[in-house]
Amino acid sequence: MLYHTLPHTNLEVSKICLGTMTFGQQNSEAEAHQQLDLALDMGVNFIDTAEMYAVPPTKETQGLTEKYIGSWLSKSGKRDKVVLATKVAGPRNIPYIRDNMALDRRNIRQAVDDSLSRLQTDYIDLYQVHWPQRHVNSFGKLNYHHQDENSGVTLLDTLDALAELVREGKIRHIGVSNETPWGVMSYLRLAEKHSLPRIVTIQNPYNLLNRSFEVGLSEISHQEGVELLAYSPLAFGALSGKYLNGAKPEGARCTRWERFVRYFTEQGQAATLAYVNLAQESGLDPAQMALAYVNSRPFVASNIIGATSLEQLRANIESVNLTLPEPVIERIEEIGVQYSNPCP
């Protein structure tokens, strides 16, 4: 396993991070514990979750992911062996999480306390804003359409609330997710101006079908030390090739839930086929090739992988040992030009 210290922190994280949103929906508590055991045995020390998980979110499963991680931490006694990250949900009409959801002091404090209880720990290493208070292009939206913001909750309000919890020791560091270049730079400017904690990571989608992070955020990662925690590195599993030609593998996420269509546009499927063909022609597993490419990007601090089976999890983690040959990388870049960000 490769390890990397997040800039502006003392957190040393594995290049592979265990994503857990299947816990409580596609994976039982026992299976979740097995995944956690295997991941740690293979050198993974970084675990990412969120208060709204499992996914797809439902009233019945909300919080189960954190509960399963919490029961594993309690049983294993390995809290000091892992870097634990979770997220507070942004504004959305989800009353079973909280009424009047917003990224204000009341909501953030309640969210942290609830997560700490479910996780059976007294501190969170990295606490992230799951999505912004304001309207932004995220979760597959493209082309900016300004909407007037009337929430009354500012970035400074959010940062102040997070800073309180850092001072209290409930969270160690803060990050953002599904954020824009303007948002990241605004958080950094406010932190400097008001002597508040700086954000240290950004968790955004990044994969061969969606390299939009490179347009503006990659330079910020380099210049400001706010590095990427890449989510959806396999594009909902599409880059494994298992959904090509209309295939619907039994039990697979995009078979079970039709809502997951983000990576199945016409151009996206054409690009997927090109990448899968490249992998097969090069004697590589398509999923491992896609993951290895993400692992190799200099702005990626950690690659958040998920799985529903131990076999799949092991193969995904082993991508850290794959160095792509230069001709393969060159061909990936050519395909990336031919099919430029088909699934943002």
C-alpha positions in Angstrom: 0.0 0.0 0.0 1.1 3.6 -0.7 0.6 6.3 2.0 0.4 10.0 1.7 0.2 12.8 4.4 -2.6 15.2 3.6 -1.1 18.7 3.3 -1.7 21.0 6.3 -2.4 18.0 8.5 -0.7 15.1 10.3 -3.1 12.6 8.7 -1.3 9.9 6.8 -3.8 8.2 4.5 -3.6 5.2 2.3 -3.8 5.8 -1.5 -6.9 3.6 -1.5 -9.8 4.7 0.7 -12.6 2.3 1.6 -15.9 3.7 0.4 -18.8 2.3 2.4 -22.1 3.6 1.0 -23.2 0.0 0.2 -23.2 -0.9 3.9 -26.8 -1.2 5.0 -28.3 -1.5 1.5 -26.3 -3.9 -0.6 -24.2 -5.3 2.2 -25.2 -6.6 5.6 -23.5 -5.7 8.9 -21.5 -9.0 8.8 -20.4 -8.3 5.2 -19.5 -4.8 6.1 -17.3 -6.1 8.9 -15.6 -8.5 6.5 -14.9 -5.7 4.1 -13.4 -3.6 6.8 -11.2 -6.5 8.0 -10.0 -7.3 4.5 -9.3 -3.6 3.7 -7.2 -3.2 6.8 -5.3 -6.4 6.2 -4.4 -5.1 2.8 -3.1 -1.8 4.2 -6.1 0.5 3.8 -6.3 2.8 6.8 -8.8 5.4 5.4 -12.5 4.9 5.7 -15.1 7.3 4.2 -18.8 7.4 5.0 -21.6 10.0 5.4 -24.6 10.6 7.6 -27.1 10.0 4.8 -25.7 6.6 3.7 -26.6 3.9 2.7 -27.1 4.7 -1.0 -29.6 5.0 -2.5 -30.9 6.8 0.6 -34.1 5.8 2.3 -35.6 6.5 5.7 -35.1 2.8 6.7 -31.3 2.7 5.8 -30.2 6.2 6.7 -27.4 6.0 9.3 -26.9 2.3 8.9 -23.5 2.7 7.2 -22.1 4.6 10.2 -23.7 2.2 12.6 -22.0 -0.8 10.9 -18.7 1.0 11.0 -19.3 1.9 14.6 -20.0 -1.7 15.6 -16.9 -2.8 13.8 -14.8 -0.2 15.6 -16.2 -1.3 18.9 -15.6 -5.0 18.2 -12.2 -4.6 16.7 -10.7 -2.0 18.9 -9.0 -0.5 15.9 -10.2 3.1 16.1 -6.6 4.4 16.5 -5.6 2.4 13.4 -7.9 4.2 10.9 -8.4 7.7 9.6 -12.2 8.1 9.7 -14.1 10.5 7.4 -17.8 11.3 7.3 -20.0 14.1 6.0 -22.9 16.4 6.9 -25.7 16.5 4.4 -26.4 19.8 2.8 -29.8 21.4 2.2 -32.4 19.0 1.0 -35.9 18.0 1.9 -35.1 14.9 3.9 -37.1 15.2 7.1 -36.0 11.8 8.4 -32.5 13.2 8.7 -33.4 16.7 10.1 -36.1 19.3 9.6 -35.1 22.4 7.8 -31.7 21.0 6.7 -29.1 23.6 6.2 -25.3 24.1 6.7 -25.8 26.2 9.8 -24.7 25.8 13.4 -27.8 23.9 14.6 -27.7 21.3 11.8 -24.0 20.8 11.8 -23.7 20.3 15.5 -26.6 17.8 15.6 -25.2 16.0 12.6 -21.7 15.6 14.2 -23.2 14.4 17.5 -25.4 11.9 15.7 -22.5 10.6 13.6 -20.3 10.3 16.7 -22.9 8.2 18.4 -23.5 5.9 15.4 -19.7 5.6 14.9 -19.1 4.9 18.6 -16.2 7.3 18.7 -15.5 10.6 20.3 -13.8 12.3 17.3 -13.9 12.3 13.5 -10.6 12.8 11.7 -12.0 14.4 8.6 -15.5 16.0 8.6 -16.8 17.1 5.2 -19.6 19.2 3.8 -21.4 16.7 1.5 -22.7 19.3 -0.9 -22.9 23.1 -0.8 -25.6 25.3 0.7 -25.9 27.2 -2.6 -26.9 25.9 -6.0 -24.0 24.4 -7.9 -23.5 22.0 -10.8 -23.2 18.7 -9.1 -24.4 15.1 -9.3 -24.3 15.1 -13.1 -25.5 18.6 -13.8 -23.7 20.6 -16.5 -23.8 24.3 -17.6 -24.2 26.9 -14.9 -27.6 28.5 -14.3 -27.4 31.1 -11.5 -30.1 30.9 -8.8 -30.6 33.6 -6.2 -29.8 32.3 -2.8 -32.3 33.0 0.0 -31.2 30.6 2.7 -29.5 33.2 4.8 -26.6 30.7 5.5 -23.2 31.9 4.3 -20.0 30.1 3.8 -18.7 31.9 6.9 -21.6 30.6 8.9 -20.7 27.1 7.9 -17.0 27.6 8.6 -17.7 29.1 12.0 -19.9 26.2 13.0 -17.2 23.7 11.9 -14.5 25.7 13.7 -16.4 25.4 17.0 -16.4 21.6 16.7 -12.7 21.6 15.9 -12.0 23.6 19.0 -14.1 21.2 21.0 -12.1 18.2 19.7 -15.1 16.5 18.0 -13.5 16.9 14.6 -9.8 17.2 13.7 -9.9 18.5 10.1 -12.5 19.7 7.7 -13.1 19.2 4.0 -15.7 19.8 1.3 -17.4 17.6 -1.3 -19.1 18.3 -4.7 -17.6 21.8 -4.6 -16.5 24.3 -7.2 -13.3 26.3 -7.6 -15.0 29.4 -6.4 -16.2 27.5 -3.3 -12.8 26.1 -2.4 -11.1 29.4 -2.8 -13.8 31.2 -0.9 -13.4 28.8 2.1 -9.6 29.3 2.0 -10.0 33.1 1.9 -12.4 33.2 4.8 -10.3 30.9 6.9 -7.3 33.1 6.4 -9.2 36.3 7.0 -11.0 35.1 10.2 -8.3 32.8 11.6 -10.5 29.7 11.1 -9.6 26.1 10.2 -8.8 25.7 6.5 -10.3 23.0 4.4 -7.8 20.3 3.6 -9.5 18.0 1.1 -12.2 18.1 -1.6 -14.2 14.9 -2.4 -15.5 15.2 -6.0 -16.2 12.6 -8.7 -13.2 11.7 -10.8 -12.9 8.9 -13.4 -12.2 8.3 -17.1 -15.7 9.4 -18.0 -15.6 12.6 -15.9 -12.3 14.4 -15.6 -13.9 17.8 -15.1 -11.9 18.2 -11.8 -8.9 18.9 -14.0 -10.5 22.0 -15.6 -10.1 24.3 -12.5 -9.7 22.4 -9.3 -6.6 20.4 -10.1 -4.5 23.6 -10.1 -6.0 24.6 -6.7 -5.1 21.2 -5.4 -1.5 21.7 -6.4 -1.1 25.4 -5.4 -3.2 25.4 -2.2 -2.7 21.8 -0.9 -6.4 20.9 -1.0 -6.1 17.5 -2.6 -8.7 15.3 -4.2 -10.5 12.4 -2.6 -11.8 10.8 -5.8 -15.2 9.3 -5.7 -16.9 7.1 -8.3 -13.5 6.1 -9.8 -15.3 3.3 -11.7 -18.3 5.5 -12.7 -20.9 3.4 -10.9 -19.0 0.3 -12.1 -19.5 1.2 -15.8 -15.8 1.2 -16.5 -15.5 -2.4 -15.5 -17.4 -3.1 -18.8 -20.0 -5.2 -17.1 -22.9 -3.0 -18.4 -21.8 -2.9 -22.0 -24.2 -3.9 -24.8 -27.2 -3.4 -22.4 -26.0 -6.1 -20.0 -27.8 -6.1 -16.6 -25.8 -8.2 -14.2 -27.9 -9.6 -11.4 -27.6 -7.7 -8.2 -25.5 -4.9 -9.6 -26.3 -1.4 -8.4 -27.3 -0.1 -11.8 -29.4 -3.1 -12.4 -31.3 -2.8 -9.2 -31.9 0.9 -9.3 -32.7 2.7 -12.5 -31.9 6.1 -11.0 -28.2 5.6 -11.6 -28.0 6.7 -15.2 -25.2 9.3 -15.0 -22.6 7.3 -16.7 -24.8 5.7 -19.4 -25.2 8.5 -22.0 -24.6 7.6 -25.6 -21.1 9.2 -25.6 -20.4 7.7 -22.2 -21.1 4.2 -23.4 -18.9 4.8 -26.5 -16.1 6.0 -24.3 -16.5 3.1 -21.9 -16.2 0.7 -24.8 -13.0 2.3 -26.0 -11.4 2.1 -22.6 -12.5 -1.5 -22.1 -11.1 -2.4 -25.5 -7.9 -0.7 -24.6 -7.5 -2.6 -21.4 -8.3 -5.9 -23.0 -5.9 -5.3 -25.8 -3.2 -4.4 -23.3 -3.8 -7.5 -21.2 -5.3 -5.5 -18.3 -8.4 -5.8 -16.3 -10.6 -2.8 -17.3 -11.6 -1.9 -13.7 -8.0 -2.1 -12.5 -6.8 0.0 -15.4 -9.4 2.7 -14.6 -8.5 2.7 -11.0 -4.8 2.7 -11.6 -5.2 5.8 -13.8 -6.9 7.6 -10.9 -4.3 6.5 -8.5 -1.5 7.9 -10.7 -2.9 11.5 -10.9 -0.7 13.9 -8.8 -3.7 15.8 -7.4 -5.3 12.7 -6.0 -4.6 12.1 -2.3 -6.8 9.0 -2.1 -9.0 6.9 -4.4 -12.3 6.0 -2.8 -13.3 2.5 -3.9 -16.3 0.5 -3.0 -17.4 -3.1 -3.6 -20.2 -5.5 -2.7 -18.1 -8.6 -2.6 -14.7 -9.4 -1.0 -13.4 -10.6 -4.4 -14.2 -7.3 -6.0 -12.8 -5.4 -3.1 -9.5 -7.3 -3.2 -9.1 -6.6 -6.9 -9.9 -3.0 -6.5 -7.4 -2.5 -3.7 -4.8 -4.3 -5.7 -5.0 -1.6 -8.3 -2.5 0.3 -6.2 0.2 -2.1 -7.3 -0.5 -1.5 -11.0 1.7 1.0 -12.9 0.2 1.7 -16.3 2.7 1.5 -19.2 3.3 4.8 -21.0 1.7 3.6 -24.3 -1.5 2.8 -22.3 -1.5 6.2 -20.7 -1.0 7.8 -24.1 -3.9 6.0 -25.5 -6.1 6.9 -22.5 -5.3 10.5 -23.2 -6.2 10.1 -26.8 -9.6 8.6 -25.9 -10.1 11.4 -23.4 -9.7 13.9 -26.2 -12.0 12.0 -28.5 -14.7 11.7 -25.8 -14.1 14.7 -23.6 -15.9 14.5 -20.3 -19.0 12.6 -21.6 -20.5 12.1 -18.2 -19.8 15.1 -15.9 
